[in-house]
């Protein structure tokens, strides 16, 4: 039996606005889901202009290659600014850009929620 176009069942249409609203998240989530990315935004934001050693001290056990890669990616994305000073020894500082500050503001509720969730999980396990 051959199907005619009238007999083919079509999938229900999803409103484009529902699908389109998720598209811009792809690149942001790709960057922020990388190890230490969100923490770096928070640490650099908390320290202010931060030297590499200060940032490294905030992360126990992170490899320098991973930390350097994340910092470079956040600079390339326009979230961090990197300032290199012509001094001996060389000095490099990182700080949040306006976009980075905005991201940090948006991450704050997520961090608070994660802290509350963590506290609730700990208190439930101790009961």
C-alpha positions in Angstrom: 0.0 0.0 0.0 1.4 3.4 -0.9 1.1 6.3 1.3 -0.2 9.5 -0.1 0.8 12.9 1.3 -2.6 13.1 3.0 -2.1 9.8 4.9 1.3 10.7 6.3 1.2 11.6 10.0 3.2 14.6 10.7 4.9 15.3 14.1 3.2 18.0 16.1 4.9 21.3 15.6 6.9 22.8 18.3 6.7 26.6 18.5 9.9 28.0 17.1 10.2 30.4 20.0 10.6 27.5 22.4 13.4 25.9 20.4 15.0 29.2 19.4 15.4 30.3 22.9 17.7 27.5 23.7 20.1 28.1 20.8 22.1 31.0 22.3 22.8 28.8 25.3 24.9 26.4 23.3 28.1 28.4 23.2 27.8 29.8 26.7 27.1 26.4 28.2 30.0 24.9 26.3 32.3 27.4 27.8 30.9 27.5 31.3 30.6 23.7 31.6 34.3 23.3 31.2 36.1 22.4 34.4 36.8 25.4 36.7 35.3 28.0 34.3 32.5 29.2 36.5 34.7 29.1 39.6 37.3 31.2 37.8 34.6 33.9 37.1 33.7 33.9 40.8 37.3 33.9 42.0 38.6 36.6 39.7 35.5 38.6 40.5 36.1 38.2 44.3 39.8 39.0 44.1 39.6 41.9 41.7 42.6 42.3 39.5 44.2 38.9 40.2 47.6 37.6 39.4 48.0 34.1 38.1 49.5 32.9 41.4 46.6 34.3 43.4 44.1 32.5 41.1 46.2 29.3 41.3 46.2 29.5 45.1 42.4 29.5 45.1 42.3 26.1 43.4 43.8 23.2 45.2 45.4 20.6 42.9 44.4 22.1 39.5 47.1 21.6 36.9 48.7 24.8 35.5 47.9 23.7 31.9 44.1 23.4 32.8 44.1 26.7 34.6 46.0 28.5 31.9 43.7 27.0 29.2 40.5 28.1 31.1 41.9 31.6 31.7 42.8 31.9 28.0 39.3 30.7 26.9 37.6 33.2 29.2 39.8 36.0 27.9 39.0 35.0 24.3 35.3 34.9 25.1 35.5 38.5 26.5 34.6 37.5 30.1 38.1 38.2 31.5 40.6 40.9 30.6 44.3 40.0 30.7 46.8 42.7 31.3 50.5 42.0 30.9 52.9 44.5 32.3 56.4 45.1 30.9 58.2 44.4 34.1 60.9 42.0 35.3 59.7 39.6 36.4 56.7 39.7 34.1 53.4 40.4 35.7 50.0 39.4 34.4 46.7 40.3 35.9 43.2 39.1 35.1 40.0 40.9 35.9 36.3 40.6 34.9 35.1 42.6 31.9 31.7 44.2 31.9 30.4 41.0 30.4 32.2 39.0 33.0 30.6 41.1 35.8 27.2 40.6 34.2 27.9 36.8 34.1 29.0 36.8 37.7 25.8 38.6 38.7 23.8 35.9 36.9 25.8 33.1 38.5 25.2 34.4 42.0 21.7 33.0 42.4 22.9 29.7 41.0 25.7 29.6 43.5 23.3 30.5 46.4 20.9 27.7 45.2 23.8 25.2 45.0 24.9 26.1 48.6 21.4 25.7 49.9 21.1 22.4 48.1 24.4 21.2 49.5 23.5 22.4 53.0 20.1 20.6 52.8 21.7 17.4 51.5 24.2 17.5 54.3 21.6 18.2 57.0 19.4 15.4 55.7 22.2 12.9 55.8 23.2 13.8 59.3 19.7 13.3 60.7 
